[in-house]
Amino acid sequence: MNLLNIEFFGYFAAILTTAAFLPQLVKTLKTKKADDVSSLTLIMFICGVGSWIIYGYKISSSPILVANIITFILNLFILISKTYYSKILDRDNK
């Protein structure tokens, strides 16, 4: 396989794995809750994605870098939304 074919698989994987988090983000924003999403899992995942960003930068891999930056932002937004909505729910239940 030549380099162009390998880059295709990198970008294809990047699109699929990044887009996989969009339904969760949309659901969280629509329902204004994310009780079913583990905070610890999100934090661990965000740390892992941060490591992928460093790795992608160091090896100059655009597919790894771009996909993981977007994935980092999406998951950080899910975590922030989860925290924000749970505080509002706690406040309203008091």
HTML snippet that shows the backbone in 3Dmol.js (N, CA, C, O; Angstrom):
<script src="https://3Dmol.org/build/3Dmol-min.js"></script>
<div id="view" style="width:600px;height:400px;position:relative"></div>
<script>
const pdb = `
ATOM      1  N   MET A   1       0.843  -1.191   0.000  1.00  0.00           N
ATOM      2  CA  MET A   1       0.000   0.000   0.000  1.00  0.00           C
ATOM      3  C   MET A   1       0.878   1.240   0.000  1.00  0.00           C
ATOM      4  O   MET A   1       1.905   1.300   0.676  1.00  0.00           O
ATOM      5  N   ASN A   2       0.458   2.204  -0.756  1.00  0.00           N
ATOM      6  CA  ASN A   2       1.246   3.431  -0.742  1.00  0.00           C
ATOM      7  C   ASN A   2       0.767   4.351   0.379  1.00  0.00           C
ATOM      8  O   ASN A   2      -0.228   4.067   1.046  1.00  0.00           O
ATOM      9  N   LEU A   3       1.474   5.438   0.575  1.00  0.00           N
ATOM     10  CA  LEU A   3       1.194   6.358   1.672  1.00  0.00           C
ATOM     11  C   LEU A   3      -0.206   6.943   1.590  1.00  0.00           C
ATOM     12  O   LEU A   3      -0.842   7.151   2.624  1.00  0.00           O
ATOM     13  N   LEU A   4      -0.705   7.215   0.382  1.00  0.00           N
ATOM     14  CA  LEU A   4      -2.039   7.787   0.216  1.00  0.00           C
ATOM     15  C   LEU A   4      -3.112   6.847   0.758  1.00  0.00           C
ATOM     16  O   LEU A   4      -4.052   7.303   1.408  1.00  0.00           O
ATOM     17  N   ASN A   5      -2.992   5.562   0.508  1.00  0.00           N
ATOM     18  CA  ASN A   5      -3.958   4.591   1.016  1.00  0.00           C
ATOM     19  C   ASN A   5      -3.928   4.510   2.544  1.00  0.00           C
ATOM     20  O   ASN A   5      -4.974   4.394   3.183  1.00  0.00           O
ATOM     21  N   ILE A   6      -2.754   4.570   3.116  1.00  0.00           N
ATOM     22  CA  ILE A   6      -2.621   4.520   4.569  1.00  0.00           C
ATOM     23  C   ILE A   6      -3.263   5.761   5.187  1.00  0.00           C
ATOM     24  O   ILE A   6      -3.961   5.652   6.195  1.00  0.00           O
ATOM     25  N   GLU A   7      -3.043   6.925   4.604  1.00  0.00           N
ATOM     26  CA  GLU A   7      -3.654   8.165   5.108  1.00  0.00           C
ATOM     27  C   GLU A   7      -5.176   8.089   5.034  1.00  0.00           C
ATOM     28  O   GLU A   7      -5.859   8.610   5.917  1.00  0.00           O
ATOM     29  N   PHE A   8      -5.721   7.449   3.995  1.00  0.00           N
ATOM     30  CA  PHE A   8      -7.170   7.293   3.886  1.00  0.00           C
ATOM     31  C   PHE A   8      -7.709   6.560   5.110  1.00  0.00           C
ATOM     32  O   PHE A   8      -8.698   6.990   5.704  1.00  0.00           O
ATOM     33  N   PHE A   9      -7.068   5.461   5.489  1.00  0.00           N
ATOM     34  CA  PHE A   9      -7.531   4.694   6.648  1.00  0.00           C
ATOM     35  C   PHE A   9      -7.397   5.509   7.935  1.00  0.00           C
ATOM     36  O   PHE A   9      -8.240   5.405   8.826  1.00  0.00           O
ATOM     37  N   GLY A  10      -6.362   6.303   8.033  1.00  0.00           N
ATOM     38  CA  GLY A  10      -6.195   7.165   9.198  1.00  0.00           C
ATOM     39  C   GLY A  10      -7.323   8.174   9.312  1.00  0.00           C
ATOM     40  O   GLY A  10      -7.905   8.344  10.384  1.00  0.00           O
ATOM     41  N   TYR A  11      -7.632   8.838   8.216  1.00  0.00           N
ATOM     42  CA  TYR A  11      -8.710   9.826   8.231  1.00  0.00           C
ATOM     43  C   TYR A  11     -10.080   9.163   8.407  1.00  0.00           C
ATOM     44  O   TYR A  11     -10.944   9.698   9.101  1.00  0.00           O
ATOM     45  N   PHE A  12     -10.274   8.019   7.792  1.00  0.00           N
ATOM     46  CA  PHE A  12     -11.550   7.297   7.924  1.00  0.00           C
ATOM     47  C   PHE A  12     -11.770   6.899   9.388  1.00  0.00           C
ATOM     48  O   PHE A  12     -12.860   7.084   9.928  1.00  0.00           O
ATOM     49  N   ALA A  13     -10.744   6.361  10.015  1.00  0.00           N
ATOM     50  CA  ALA A  13     -10.835   5.994  11.430  1.00  0.00           C
ATOM     51  C   ALA A  13     -11.069   7.230  12.290  1.00  0.00           C
ATOM     52  O   ALA A  13     -11.852   7.190  13.239  1.00  0.00           O
ATOM     53  N   ALA A  14     -10.400   8.311  11.966  1.00  0.00           N
ATOM     54  CA  ALA A  14     -10.549   9.557  12.717  1.00  0.00           C
ATOM     55  C   ALA A  14     -11.978  10.074  12.653  1.00  0.00           C
ATOM     56  O   ALA A  14     -12.536  10.487  13.670  1.00  0.00           O
ATOM     57  N   ILE A  15     -12.570  10.055  11.477  1.00  0.00           N
ATOM     58  CA  ILE A  15     -13.947  10.529  11.306  1.00  0.00           C
ATOM     59  C   ILE A  15     -14.917   9.655  12.097  1.00  0.00           C
ATOM     60  O   ILE A  15     -15.777  10.171  12.811  1.00  0.00           O
ATOM     61  N   LEU A  16     -14.783   8.348  11.973  1.00  0.00           N
ATOM     62  CA  LEU A  16     -15.709   7.443  12.662  1.00  0.00           C
ATOM     63  C   LEU A  16     -15.584   7.514  14.181  1.00  0.00           C
ATOM     64  O   LEU A  16     -16.595   7.596  14.877  1.00  0.00           O
ATOM     65  N   THR A  17     -14.372   7.482  14.698  1.00  0.00           N
ATOM     66  CA  THR A  17     -14.207   7.477  16.149  1.00  0.00           C
ATOM     67  C   THR A  17     -14.567   8.826  16.761  1.00  0.00           C
ATOM     68  O   THR A  17     -15.045   8.878  17.894  1.00  0.00           O
ATOM     69  N   THR A  18     -14.350   9.894  16.047  1.00  0.00           N
ATOM     70  CA  THR A  18     -14.730  11.212  16.546  1.00  0.00           C
ATOM     71  C   THR A  18     -16.237  11.396  16.488  1.00  0.00           C
ATOM     72  O   THR A  18     -16.843  11.872  17.448  1.00  0.00           O
ATOM     73  N   ALA A  19     -16.842  11.026  15.377  1.00  0.00           N
ATOM     74  CA  ALA A  19     -18.293  11.173  15.214  1.00  0.00           C
ATOM     75  C   ALA A  19     -19.074  10.292  16.182  1.00  0.00           C
ATOM     76  O   ALA A  19     -20.242  10.568  16.455  1.00  0.00           O
ATOM     77  N   ALA A  20     -18.461   9.253  16.697  1.00  0.00           N
ATOM     78  CA  ALA A  20     -19.147   8.352  17.620  1.00  0.00           C
ATOM     79  C   ALA A  20     -19.601   9.067  18.894  1.00  0.00           C
ATOM     80  O   ALA A  20     -20.509   8.582  19.571  1.00  0.00           O
ATOM     81  N   PHE A  21     -19.004  10.186  19.231  1.00  0.00           N
ATOM     82  CA  PHE A  21     -19.370  10.910  20.445  1.00  0.00           C
ATOM     83  C   PHE A  21     -20.454  11.958  20.214  1.00  0.00           C
ATOM     84  O   PHE A  21     -21.005  12.491  21.178  1.00  0.00           O
ATOM     85  N   LEU A  22     -20.764  12.258  18.981  1.00  0.00           N
ATOM     86  CA  LEU A  22     -21.800  13.255  18.695  1.00  0.00           C
ATOM     87  C   LEU A  22     -23.175  12.861  19.221  1.00  0.00           C
ATOM     88  O   LEU A  22     -23.853  13.712  19.796  1.00  0.00           O
ATOM     89  N   PRO A  23     -23.625  11.611  19.054  1.00  0.00           N
ATOM     90  CA  PRO A  23     -24.943  11.257  19.599  1.00  0.00           C
ATOM     91  C   PRO A  23     -25.035  11.456  21.117  1.00  0.00           C
ATOM     92  O   PRO A  23     -26.073  11.891  21.616  1.00  0.00           O
ATOM     93  N   GLN A  24     -23.975  11.145  21.847  1.00  0.00           N
ATOM     94  CA  GLN A  24     -23.993  11.335  23.301  1.00  0.00           C
ATOM     95  C   GLN A  24     -24.067  12.811  23.646  1.00  0.00           C
ATOM     96  O   GLN A  24     -24.799  13.203  24.554  1.00  0.00           O
ATOM     97  N   LEU A  25     -23.317  13.628  22.929  1.00  0.00           N
ATOM     98  CA  LEU A  25     -23.341  15.060  23.177  1.00  0.00           C
ATOM     99  C   LEU A  25     -24.714  15.646  22.879  1.00  0.00           C
ATOM    100  O   LEU A  25     -25.235  16.436  23.667  1.00  0.00           O
ATOM    101  N   VAL A  26     -25.299  15.269  21.755  1.00  0.00           N
ATOM    102  CA  VAL A  26     -26.638  15.755  21.387  1.00  0.00           C
ATOM    103  C   VAL A  26     -27.660  15.321  22.437  1.00  0.00           C
ATOM    104  O   VAL A  26     -28.499  16.117  22.859  1.00  0.00           O
ATOM    105  N   LYS A  27     -27.586  14.050  22.858  1.00  0.00           N
ATOM    106  CA  LYS A  27     -28.522  13.548  23.877  1.00  0.00           C
ATOM    107  C   LYS A  27     -28.365  14.319  25.181  1.00  0.00           C
ATOM    108  O   LYS A  27     -29.357  14.690  25.808  1.00  0.00           O
ATOM    109  N   THR A  28     -27.138  14.559  25.586  1.00  0.00           N
ATOM    110  CA  THR A  28     -26.876  15.291  26.825  1.00  0.00           C
ATOM    111  C   THR A  28     -27.447  16.701  26.749  1.00  0.00           C
ATOM    112  O   THR A  28     -28.051  17.179  27.709  1.00  0.00           O
ATOM    113  N   LEU A  29     -27.261  17.361  25.626  1.00  0.00           N
ATOM    114  CA  LEU A  29     -27.763  18.722  25.485  1.00  0.00           C
ATOM    115  C   LEU A  29     -29.288  18.769  25.397  1.00  0.00           C
ATOM    116  O   LEU A  29     -29.912  19.692  25.920  1.00  0.00           O
ATOM    117  N   LYS A  30     -29.887  17.781  24.742  1.00  0.00           N
ATOM    118  CA  LYS A  30     -31.351  17.750  24.612  1.00  0.00           C
ATOM    119  C   LYS A  30     -32.031  17.437  25.935  1.00  0.00           C
ATOM    120  O   LYS A  30     -32.992  18.107  26.315  1.00  0.00           O
ATOM    121  N   THR A  31     -31.540  16.426  26.637  1.00  0.00           N
ATOM    122  CA  THR A  31     -32.192  15.991  27.876  1.00  0.00           C
ATOM    123  C   THR A  31     -31.730  16.787  29.086  1.00  0.00           C
ATOM    124  O   THR A  31     -32.351  16.732  30.148  1.00  0.00           O
ATOM    125  N   LYS A  32     -30.637  17.528  28.925  1.00  0.00           N
ATOM    126  CA  LYS A  32     -30.027  18.294  30.007  1.00  0.00           C
ATOM    127  C   LYS A  32     -29.632  17.411  31.198  1.00  0.00           C
ATOM    128  O   LYS A  32     -29.702  17.831  32.353  1.00  0.00           O
ATOM    129  N   LYS A  33     -29.224  16.208  30.892  1.00  0.00           N
ATOM    130  CA  LYS A  33     -28.677  15.326  31.919  1.00  0.00           C
ATOM    131  C   LYS A  33     -27.793  14.270  31.264  1.00  0.00           C
ATOM    132  O   LYS A  33     -27.937  13.937  30.088  1.00  0.00           O
ATOM    133  N   ALA A  34     -26.881  13.766  32.070  1.00  0.00           N
ATOM    134  CA  ALA A  34     -25.966  12.728  31.591  1.00  0.00           C
ATOM    135  C   ALA A  34     -25.651  11.785  32.738  1.00  0.00           C
ATOM    136  O   ALA A  34     -24.502  11.390  32.937  1.00  0.00           O
ATOM    137  N   ASP A  35     -26.686  11.429  33.490  1.00  0.00           N
ATOM    138  CA  ASP A  35     -26.502  10.548  34.643  1.00  0.00           C
ATOM    139  C   ASP A  35     -25.939   9.192  34.251  1.00  0.00           C
ATOM    140  O   ASP A  35     -25.224   8.560  35.028  1.00  0.00           O
ATOM    141  N   ASP A  36     -26.264   8.747  33.041  1.00  0.00           N
ATOM    142  CA  ASP A  36     -25.838   7.417  32.602  1.00  0.00           C
ATOM    143  C   ASP A  36     -24.400   7.395  32.094  1.00  0.00           C
ATOM    144  O   ASP A  36     -23.896   6.338  31.716  1.00  0.00           O
ATOM    145  N   VAL A  37     -23.737   8.543  32.080  1.00  0.00           N
ATOM    146  CA  VAL A  37     -22.355   8.609  31.630  1.00  0.00           C
ATOM    147  C   VAL A  37     -21.457   8.740  32.859  1.00  0.00           C
ATOM    148  O   VAL A  37     -21.671   9.622  33.692  1.00  0.00           O
ATOM    149  N   SER A  38     -20.471   7.883  32.974  1.00  0.00           N
ATOM    150  CA  SER A  38     -19.564   7.881  34.114  1.00  0.00           C
ATOM    151  C   SER A  38     -18.558   9.030  34.017  1.00  0.00           C
ATOM    152  O   SER A  38     -17.853   9.168  33.017  1.00  0.00           O
ATOM    153  N   SER A  39     -18.501   9.848  35.066  1.00  0.00           N
ATOM    154  CA  SER A  39     -17.519  10.948  35.107  1.00  0.00           C
ATOM    155  C   SER A  39     -16.097  10.411  35.067  1.00  0.00           C
ATOM    156  O   SER A  39     -15.238  10.964  34.379  1.00  0.00           O
ATOM    157  N   LEU A  40     -15.849   9.339  35.802  1.00  0.00           N
ATOM    158  CA  LEU A  40     -14.505   8.761  35.825  1.00  0.00           C
ATOM    159  C   LEU A  40     -14.090   8.280  34.434  1.00  0.00           C
ATOM    160  O   LEU A  40     -12.953   8.489  34.010  1.00  0.00           O
ATOM    161  N   THR A  41     -15.009   7.642  33.736  1.00  0.00           N
ATOM    162  CA  THR A  41     -14.717   7.189  32.374  1.00  0.00           C
ATOM    163  C   THR A  41     -14.396   8.375  31.474  1.00  0.00           C
ATOM    164  O   THR A  41     -13.435   8.326  30.706  1.00  0.00           O
ATOM    165  N   LEU A  42     -15.185   9.434  31.561  1.00  0.00           N
ATOM    166  CA  LEU A  42     -14.930  10.624  30.743  1.00  0.00           C
ATOM    167  C   LEU A  42     -13.569  11.234  31.066  1.00  0.00           C
ATOM    168  O   LEU A  42     -12.828  11.607  30.157  1.00  0.00           O
ATOM    169  N   ILE A  43     -13.236  11.336  32.343  1.00  0.00           N
ATOM    170  CA  ILE A  43     -11.948  11.918  32.740  1.00  0.00           C
ATOM    171  C   ILE A  43     -10.794  11.055  32.239  1.00  0.00           C
ATOM    172  O   ILE A  43      -9.816  11.577  31.702  1.00  0.00           O
ATOM    173  N   MET A  44     -10.901   9.746  32.409  1.00  0.00           N
ATOM    174  CA  MET A  44      -9.848   8.849  31.923  1.00  0.00           C
ATOM    175  C   MET A  44      -9.719   8.948  30.405  1.00  0.00           C
ATOM    176  O   MET A  44      -8.610   8.978  29.872  1.00  0.00           O
ATOM    177  N   PHE A  45     -10.852   8.999  29.715  1.00  0.00           N
ATOM    178  CA  PHE A  45     -10.830   9.075  28.257  1.00  0.00           C
ATOM    179  C   PHE A  45     -10.202  10.383  27.798  1.00  0.00           C
ATOM    180  O   PHE A  45      -9.392  10.394  26.871  1.00  0.00           O
ATOM    181  N   ILE A  46     -10.573  11.485  28.444  1.00  0.00           N
ATOM    182  CA  ILE A  46     -10.013  12.788  28.082  1.00  0.00           C
ATOM    183  C   ILE A  46      -8.495  12.798  28.291  1.00  0.00           C
ATOM    184  O   ILE A  46      -7.761  13.348  27.470  1.00  0.00           O
ATOM    185  N   CYS A  47      -8.031  12.202  29.368  1.00  0.00           N
ATOM    186  CA  CYS A  47      -6.580  12.102  29.602  1.00  0.00           C
ATOM    187  C   CYS A  47      -5.905  11.266  28.517  1.00  0.00           C
ATOM    188  O   CYS A  47      -4.827  11.617  28.037  1.00  0.00           O
ATOM    189  N   GLY A  48      -6.537  10.166  28.136  1.00  0.00           N
ATOM    190  CA  GLY A  48      -5.994   9.326  27.064  1.00  0.00           C
ATOM    191  C   GLY A  48      -5.951  10.052  25.737  1.00  0.00           C
ATOM    192  O   GLY A  48      -4.973   9.952  24.997  1.00  0.00           O
ATOM    193  N   VAL A  49      -7.009  10.781  25.437  1.00  0.00           N
ATOM    194  CA  VAL A  49      -7.059  11.539  24.186  1.00  0.00           C
ATOM    195  C   VAL A  49      -6.001  12.648  24.198  1.00  0.00           C
ATOM    196  O   VAL A  49      -5.385  12.943  23.174  1.00  0.00           O
ATOM    197  N   GLY A  50      -5.803  13.256  25.369  1.00  0.00           N
ATOM    198  CA  GLY A  50      -4.735  14.250  25.496  1.00  0.00           C
ATOM    199  C   GLY A  50      -3.376  13.650  25.177  1.00  0.00           C
ATOM    200  O   GLY A  50      -2.536  14.295  24.549  1.00  0.00           O
ATOM    201  N   SER A  51      -3.166  12.430  25.606  1.00  0.00           N
ATOM    202  CA  SER A  51      -1.908  11.734  25.295  1.00  0.00           C
ATOM    203  C   SER A  51      -1.792  11.446  23.799  1.00  0.00           C
ATOM    204  O   SER A  51      -0.709  11.559  23.226  1.00  0.00           O
ATOM    205  N   TRP A  52      -2.909  11.072  23.165  1.00  0.00           N
ATOM    206  CA  TRP A  52      -2.904  10.860  21.721  1.00  0.00           C
ATOM    207  C   TRP A  52      -2.568  12.162  20.979  1.00  0.00           C
ATOM    208  O   TRP A  52      -1.886  12.139  19.954  1.00  0.00           O
ATOM    209  N   ILE A  53      -3.046  13.282  21.498  1.00  0.00           N
ATOM    210  CA  ILE A  53      -2.741  14.581  20.875  1.00  0.00           C
ATOM    211  C   ILE A  53      -1.234  14.839  20.917  1.00  0.00           C
ATOM    212  O   ILE A  53      -0.637  15.248  19.921  1.00  0.00           O
ATOM    213  N   ILE A  54      -0.632  14.598  22.073  1.00  0.00           N
ATOM    214  CA  ILE A  54       0.818  14.776  22.197  1.00  0.00           C
ATOM    215  C   ILE A  54       1.549  13.831  21.245  1.00  0.00           C
ATOM    216  O   ILE A  54       2.475  14.244  20.546  1.00  0.00           O
ATOM    217  N   TYR A  55       1.138  12.578  21.219  1.00  0.00           N
ATOM    218  CA  TYR A  55       1.755  11.587  20.342  1.00  0.00           C
ATOM    219  C   TYR A  55       1.603  11.994  18.871  1.00  0.00           C
ATOM    220  O   TYR A  55       2.572  11.969  18.113  1.00  0.00           O
ATOM    221  N   GLY A  56       0.381  12.370  18.474  1.00  0.00           N
ATOM    222  CA  GLY A  56       0.138  12.772  17.091  1.00  0.00           C
ATOM    223  C   GLY A  56       0.971  13.971  16.685  1.00  0.00           C
ATOM    224  O   GLY A  56       1.451  14.053  15.555  1.00  0.00           O
ATOM    225  N   TYR A  57       1.139  14.896  17.610  1.00  0.00           N
ATOM    226  CA  TYR A  57       1.973  16.069  17.339  1.00  0.00           C
ATOM    227  C   TYR A  57       3.432  15.673  17.162  1.00  0.00           C
ATOM    228  O   TYR A  57       4.105  16.127  16.236  1.00  0.00           O
ATOM    229  N   LYS A  58       3.911  14.820  18.062  1.00  0.00           N
ATOM    230  CA  LYS A  58       5.322  14.423  18.031  1.00  0.00           C
ATOM    231  C   LYS A  58       5.686  13.618  16.784  1.00  0.00           C
ATOM    232  O   LYS A  58       6.812  13.712  16.297  1.00  0.00           O
ATOM    233  N   ILE A  59       4.745  12.827  16.262  1.00  0.00           N
ATOM    234  CA  ILE A  59       5.050  12.046  15.057  1.00  0.00           C
ATOM    235  C   ILE A  59       4.518  12.723  13.795  1.00  0.00           C
ATOM    236  O   ILE A  59       4.586  12.154  12.705  1.00  0.00           O
ATOM    237  N   SER A  60       3.990  13.934  13.944  1.00  0.00           N
ATOM    238  CA  SER A  60       3.469  14.731  12.823  1.00  0.00           C
ATOM    239  C   SER A  60       2.387  13.985  12.048  1.00  0.00           C
ATOM    240  O   SER A  60       2.418  13.927  10.818  1.00  0.00           O
ATOM    241  N   SER A  61       1.426  13.413  12.782  1.00  0.00           N
ATOM    242  CA  SER A  61       0.329  12.683  12.145  1.00  0.00           C
ATOM    243  C   SER A  61      -0.946  13.513  12.203  1.00  0.00           C
ATOM    244  O   SER A  61      -1.580  13.631  13.252  1.00  0.00           O
ATOM    245  N   SER A  62      -1.307  14.079  11.072  1.00  0.00           N
ATOM    246  CA  SER A  62      -2.511  14.913  11.013  1.00  0.00           C
ATOM    247  C   SER A  62      -3.783  14.153  11.387  1.00  0.00           C
ATOM    248  O   SER A  62      -4.593  14.687  12.146  1.00  0.00           O
ATOM    249  N   PRO A  63      -3.999  12.916  10.883  1.00  0.00           N
ATOM    250  CA  PRO A  63      -5.229  12.217  11.267  1.00  0.00           C
ATOM    251  C   PRO A  63      -5.347  12.015  12.775  1.00  0.00           C
ATOM    252  O   PRO A  63      -6.417  12.225  13.347  1.00  0.00           O
ATOM    253  N   ILE A  64      -4.271  11.616  13.413  1.00  0.00           N
ATOM    254  CA  ILE A  64      -4.296  11.398  14.858  1.00  0.00           C
ATOM    255  C   ILE A  64      -4.506  12.717  15.584  1.00  0.00           C
ATOM    256  O   ILE A  64      -5.306  12.796  16.516  1.00  0.00           O
ATOM    257  N   LEU A  65      -3.808  13.728  15.172  1.00  0.00           N
ATOM    258  CA  LEU A  65      -3.872  15.025  15.827  1.00  0.00           C
ATOM    259  C   LEU A  65      -5.254  15.659  15.701  1.00  0.00           C
ATOM    260  O   LEU A  65      -5.849  16.049  16.705  1.00  0.00           O
ATOM    261  N   VAL A  66      -5.763  15.764  14.493  1.00  0.00           N
ATOM    262  CA  VAL A  66      -7.054  16.419  14.260  1.00  0.00           C
ATOM    263  C   VAL A  66      -8.189  15.661  14.937  1.00  0.00           C
ATOM    264  O   VAL A  66      -9.019  16.261  15.620  1.00  0.00           O
ATOM    265  N   ALA A  67      -8.226  14.361  14.754  1.00  0.00           N
ATOM    266  CA  ALA A  67      -9.311  13.561  15.333  1.00  0.00           C
ATOM    267  C   ALA A  67      -9.320  13.664  16.846  1.00  0.00           C
ATOM    268  O   ALA A  67     -10.382  13.802  17.453  1.00  0.00           O
ATOM    269  N   ASN A  68      -8.167  13.599  17.450  1.00  0.00           N
ATOM    270  CA  ASN A  68      -8.114  13.608  18.905  1.00  0.00           C
ATOM    271  C   ASN A  68      -8.353  14.990  19.499  1.00  0.00           C
ATOM    272  O   ASN A  68      -8.862  15.092  20.615  1.00  0.00           O
ATOM    273  N   ILE A  69      -8.005  16.037  18.795  1.00  0.00           N
ATOM    274  CA  ILE A  69      -8.347  17.380  19.270  1.00  0.00           C
ATOM    275  C   ILE A  69      -9.862  17.549  19.273  1.00  0.00           C
ATOM    276  O   ILE A  69     -10.429  18.051  20.243  1.00  0.00           O
ATOM    277  N   ILE A  70     -10.513  17.137  18.203  1.00  0.00           N
ATOM    278  CA  ILE A  70     -11.975  17.237  18.133  1.00  0.00           C
ATOM    279  C   ILE A  70     -12.621  16.344  19.185  1.00  0.00           C
ATOM    280  O   ILE A  70     -13.555  16.766  19.867  1.00  0.00           O
ATOM    281  N   THR A  71     -12.132  15.118  19.323  1.00  0.00           N
ATOM    282  CA  THR A  71     -12.668  14.189  20.320  1.00  0.00           C
ATOM    283  C   THR A  71     -12.470  14.737  21.726  1.00  0.00           C
ATOM    284  O   THR A  71     -13.358  14.609  22.569  1.00  0.00           O
ATOM    285  N   PHE A  72     -11.323  15.344  21.989  1.00  0.00           N
ATOM    286  CA  PHE A  72     -11.051  15.960  23.284  1.00  0.00           C
ATOM    287  C   PHE A  72     -12.087  17.041  23.588  1.00  0.00           C
ATOM    288  O   PHE A  72     -12.641  17.084  24.687  1.00  0.00           O
ATOM    289  N   ILE A  73     -12.343  17.899  22.628  1.00  0.00           N
ATOM    290  CA  ILE A  73     -13.309  18.991  22.819  1.00  0.00           C
ATOM    291  C   ILE A  73     -14.712  18.442  23.056  1.00  0.00           C
ATOM    292  O   ILE A  73     -15.408  18.895  23.966  1.00  0.00           O
ATOM    293  N   LEU A  74     -15.135  17.469  22.244  1.00  0.00           N
ATOM    294  CA  LEU A  74     -16.474  16.892  22.405  1.00  0.00           C
ATOM    295  C   LEU A  74     -16.647  16.256  23.784  1.00  0.00           C
ATOM    296  O   LEU A  74     -17.658  16.477  24.449  1.00  0.00           O
ATOM    297  N   ASN A  75     -15.666  15.470  24.210  1.00  0.00           N
ATOM    298  CA  ASN A  75     -15.775  14.792  25.498  1.00  0.00           C
ATOM    299  C   ASN A  75     -15.644  15.752  26.673  1.00  0.00           C
ATOM    300  O   ASN A  75     -16.280  15.556  27.709  1.00  0.00           O
ATOM    301  N   LEU A  76     -14.833  16.778  26.521  1.00  0.00           N
ATOM    302  CA  LEU A  76     -14.746  17.790  27.559  1.00  0.00           C
ATOM    303  C   LEU A  76     -16.090  18.509  27.704  1.00  0.00           C
ATOM    304  O   LEU A  76     -16.524  18.807  28.817  1.00  0.00           O
ATOM    305  N   PHE A  77     -16.735  18.780  26.587  1.00  0.00           N
ATOM    306  CA  PHE A  77     -18.045  19.424  26.617  1.00  0.00           C
ATOM    307  C   PHE A  77     -19.089  18.505  27.258  1.00  0.00           C
ATOM    308  O   PHE A  77     -19.957  18.979  27.991  1.00  0.00           O
ATOM    309  N   ILE A  78     -19.015  17.213  26.994  1.00  0.00           N
ATOM    310  CA  ILE A  78     -19.933  16.260  27.643  1.00  0.00           C
ATOM    311  C   ILE A  78     -19.696  16.275  29.155  1.00  0.00           C
ATOM    312  O   ILE A  78     -20.653  16.302  29.928  1.00  0.00           O
ATOM    313  N   LEU A  79     -18.438  16.257  29.580  1.00  0.00           N
ATOM    314  CA  LEU A  79     -18.119  16.268  31.007  1.00  0.00           C
ATOM    315  C   LEU A  79     -18.597  17.565  31.665  1.00  0.00           C
ATOM    316  O   LEU A  79     -19.185  17.532  32.746  1.00  0.00           O
ATOM    317  N   ILE A  80     -18.351  18.688  31.026  1.00  0.00           N
ATOM    318  CA  ILE A  80     -18.809  19.978  31.562  1.00  0.00           C
ATOM    319  C   ILE A  80     -20.330  20.005  31.644  1.00  0.00           C
ATOM    320  O   ILE A  80     -20.888  20.441  32.651  1.00  0.00           O
ATOM    321  N   SER A  81     -21.001  19.546  30.602  1.00  0.00           N
ATOM    322  CA  SER A  81     -22.464  19.510  30.595  1.00  0.00           C
ATOM    323  C   SER A  81     -22.992  18.607  31.696  1.00  0.00           C
ATOM    324  O   SER A  81     -23.944  18.959  32.391  1.00  0.00           O
ATOM    325  N   LYS A  82     -22.374  17.440  31.854  1.00  0.00           N
ATOM    326  CA  LYS A  82     -22.795  16.501  32.899  1.00  0.00           C
ATOM    327  C   LYS A  82     -22.677  17.161  34.273  1.00  0.00           C
ATOM    328  O   LYS A  82     -23.600  17.078  35.083  1.00  0.00           O
ATOM    329  N   THR A  83     -21.566  17.801  34.531  1.00  0.00           N
ATOM    330  CA  THR A  83     -21.344  18.460  35.819  1.00  0.00           C
ATOM    331  C   THR A  83     -22.335  19.607  36.027  1.00  0.00           C
ATOM    332  O   THR A  83     -22.933  19.733  37.096  1.00  0.00           O
ATOM    333  N   TYR A  84     -22.501  20.428  35.014  1.00  0.00           N
ATOM    334  CA  TYR A  84     -23.403  21.576  35.099  1.00  0.00           C
ATOM    335  C   TYR A  84     -24.844  21.132  35.320  1.00  0.00           C
ATOM    336  O   TYR A  84     -25.513  21.644  36.217  1.00  0.00           O
ATOM    337  N   TYR A  85     -25.329  20.196  34.523  1.00  0.00           N
ATOM    338  CA  TYR A  85     -26.717  19.746  34.639  1.00  0.00           C
ATOM    339  C   TYR A  85     -26.973  19.014  35.952  1.00  0.00           C
ATOM    340  O   TYR A  85     -28.067  19.118  36.506  1.00  0.00           O
ATOM    341  N   SER A  86     -25.988  18.278  36.460  1.00  0.00           N
ATOM    342  CA  SER A  86     -26.200  17.581  37.734  1.00  0.00           C
ATOM    343  C   SER A  86     -26.277  18.579  38.876  1.00  0.00           C
ATOM    344  O   SER A  86     -27.020  18.359  39.833  1.00  0.00           O
ATOM    345  N   LYS A  87     -25.526  19.674  38.799  1.00  0.00           N
ATOM    346  CA  LYS A  87     -25.611  20.706  39.837  1.00  0.00           C
ATOM    347  C   LYS A  87     -26.961  21.405  39.802  1.00  0.00           C
ATOM    348  O   LYS A  87     -27.529  21.715  40.849  1.00  0.00           O
ATOM    349  N   ILE A  88     -27.474  21.655  38.607  1.00  0.00           N
ATOM    350  CA  ILE A  88     -28.793  22.277  38.490  1.00  0.00           C
ATOM    351  C   ILE A  88     -29.867  21.339  39.026  1.00  0.00           C
ATOM    352  O   ILE A  88     -30.774  21.770  39.737  1.00  0.00           O
ATOM    353  N   LEU A  89     -29.766  20.063  38.688  1.00  0.00           N
ATOM    354  CA  LEU A  89     -30.730  19.075  39.174  1.00  0.00           C
ATOM    355  C   LEU A  89     -30.674  18.964  40.698  1.00  0.00           C
ATOM    356  O   LEU A  89     -31.714  18.901  41.354  1.00  0.00           O
ATOM    357  N   ASP A  90     -29.465  18.940  41.262  1.00  0.00           N
ATOM    358  CA  ASP A  90     -29.311  18.879  42.721  1.00  0.00           C
ATOM    359  C   ASP A  90     -29.930  20.117  43.377  1.00  0.00           C
ATOM    360  O   ASP A  90     -30.603  20.011  44.402  1.00  0.00           O
ATOM    361  N   ARG A  91     -29.701  21.275  42.787  1.00  0.00           N
ATOM    362  CA  ARG A  91     -30.233  22.516  43.328  1.00  0.00           C
ATOM    363  C   ARG A  91     -31.765  22.531  43.275  1.00  0.00           C
ATOM    364  O   ARG A  91     -32.416  22.957  44.229  1.00  0.00           O
ATOM    365  N   ASP A  92     -32.328  22.073  42.178  1.00  0.00           N
ATOM    366  CA  ASP A  92     -33.784  22.065  42.012  1.00  0.00           C
ATOM    367  C   ASP A  92     -34.472  21.054  42.929  1.00  0.00           C
ATOM    368  O   ASP A  92     -35.629  21.242  43.305  1.00  0.00           O
ATOM    369  N   ASN A  93     -33.764  19.987  43.289  1.00  0.00           N
ATOM    370  CA  ASN A  93     -34.336  18.958  44.158  1.00  0.00           C
ATOM    371  C   ASN A  93     -34.256  19.310  45.643  1.00  0.00           C
ATOM    372  O   ASN A  93     -34.803  18.589  46.477  1.00  0.00           O
ATOM    373  N   LYS A  94     -33.589  20.396  45.975  1.00  0.00           N
ATOM    374  CA  LYS A  94     -33.470  20.777  47.388  1.00  0.00           C
ATOM    375  C   LYS A  94     -34.627  21.628  47.829  1.00  0.00           C
ATOM    376  O   LYS A  94     -34.686  22.037  48.989  1.00  0.00           O
TER     377      LYS A  94
END
`;
const viewer = $3Dmol.createViewer("view");
viewer.addModel(pdb, "pdb");
viewer.setStyle({}, {cartoon: {color: "spectrum"}});
viewer.zoomTo();
viewer.render();
</script>
